[in-house]
């Protein structure tokens, strides 16, 4: 249990699960993405970019909160992935996280999917 807030207020940490699929590396952060936990996600995402150099899907369904530091991790990963020909897709964003991205304009630079299944589906033929 993480009690890093003043007055002993409970603050849930962040766990990060990574799995590989034929379509992408799927990174699933769960908990609060903030200045206390952003480094954990940054390391996992950076490893995915380095190892796969391809498509990363971030399953946001387990996120309970995202502050500006967390948002910067997502934006930096997008740039890092694009440098090696990859891309970062966001999936299943809870309303609180979607709102942060809307307010900051970050939704304009990410491909956002309603569900993880949609994000992992093969692109339609051209």
C-alpha positions in Angstrom: 0.0 0.0 0.0 1.3 3.4 -1.0 0.7 6.2 1.6 2.8 8.9 0.0 0.2 11.7 0.3 0.2 14.2 3.2 -1.9 13.1 6.1 -1.6 9.4 5.2 -4.2 9.7 2.4 -4.2 6.5 0.3 -2.6 6.9 -3.1 -2.7 3.9 -5.4 0.5 3.1 -7.1 0.9 2.1 -10.7 1.5 -1.4 -12.1 2.5 -1.9 -15.7 1.9 -5.2 -17.6 3.5 -5.7 -20.9 2.6 -8.5 -23.4 3.5 -9.1 -27.0 0.9 -9.9 -29.6 1.4 -10.4 -33.4 -0.2 -7.0 -33.9 1.6 -4.9 -31.3 3.3 -4.7 -27.9 0.4 -4.1 -25.5 1.2 -2.0 -22.4 -1.4 -1.9 -19.7 -0.8 0.6 -16.9 -3.1 0.3 -13.9 -3.6 2.7 -11.1 -2.5 6.4 -10.9 -0.1 7.7 -13.5 1.5 10.7 -11.9 4.8 12.2 -10.9 5.4 9.4 -8.4 4.8 6.6 -10.9 5.5 7.9 -14.4 9.1 6.6 -14.5 7.8 3.0 -14.2 5.7 3.5 -17.3 8.4 5.4 -19.1 10.9 2.5 -18.7 8.4 -0.1 -19.8 7.4 1.9 -22.9 11.0 2.7 -23.8 11.9 -1.0 -23.6 9.0 -1.8 -26.0 10.2 0.8 -28.5 13.8 -0.5 -28.3 12.8 -4.2 -28.5 10.0 -4.1 -31.1 10.5 -0.8 -32.9 7.0 -1.3 -34.0 3.4 -0.6 -32.9 2.6 -0.1 -29.2 -0.9 -0.1 -27.9 -1.5 1.3 -24.5 -4.5 -0.2 -22.8 -5.7 2.7 -20.6 -8.6 0.9 -19.1 -6.9 0.4 -15.8 -5.8 4.1 -15.4 -7.6 5.9 -12.6 -5.7 9.2 -13.0 -3.2 10.9 -15.3 -1.3 14.1 -14.5 0.8 16.2 -16.8 3.9 14.2 -16.0 2.1 11.0 -17.2 0.9 12.8 -20.3 4.5 13.8 -21.1 5.6 10.2 -20.8 2.9 9.2 -23.4 3.9 12.1 -25.7 7.6 11.4 -25.5 7.0 7.7 -26.2 5.0 8.6 -29.3 8.0 10.7 -30.6 10.5 7.9 -29.7 8.4 5.3 -31.5 7.9 7.4 -34.6 11.7 7.9 -34.9 12.0 4.1 -35.5 9.0 3.8 -37.7 6.6 2.8 -35.0 3.4 4.3 -33.6 1.6 4.6 -30.3 -2.1 3.9 -30.1 -4.3 4.5 -27.0 -7.2 2.2 -26.2 -10.1 2.0 -23.8 -9.5 5.4 -22.0 -11.6 6.0 -18.9 -13.4 9.4 -19.0 -11.1 11.0 -16.5 -8.0 10.2 -18.7 -9.8 11.1 -21.9 -10.7 14.5 -20.5 -7.1 15.3 -19.7 -6.1 14.4 -23.3 -9.0 16.5 -24.7 -8.2 19.5 -22.6 -4.5 19.5 -23.6 -5.2 18.7 -27.3 -3.2 15.5 -27.1 -6.0 13.5 -28.7 -5.0 15.2 -32.0 -1.6 13.5 -32.0 -2.6 10.0 -30.9 -4.7 7.3 -32.6 -7.4 6.6 -30.0 -9.5 3.5 -30.0 -12.6 2.8 -28.1 -11.5 -0.7 -27.2 -8.4 -2.8 -27.0 -9.8 -5.2 -29.5 -10.3 -2.4 -32.0 -6.8 -1.2 -31.5 -5.4 -4.6 -32.2 -7.6 -5.4 -35.2 -5.7 -5.4 -38.5 -6.2 -2.2 -40.5 -8.8 -2.4 -43.3 -7.4 -3.2 -46.8 -6.8 -0.2 -48.9 
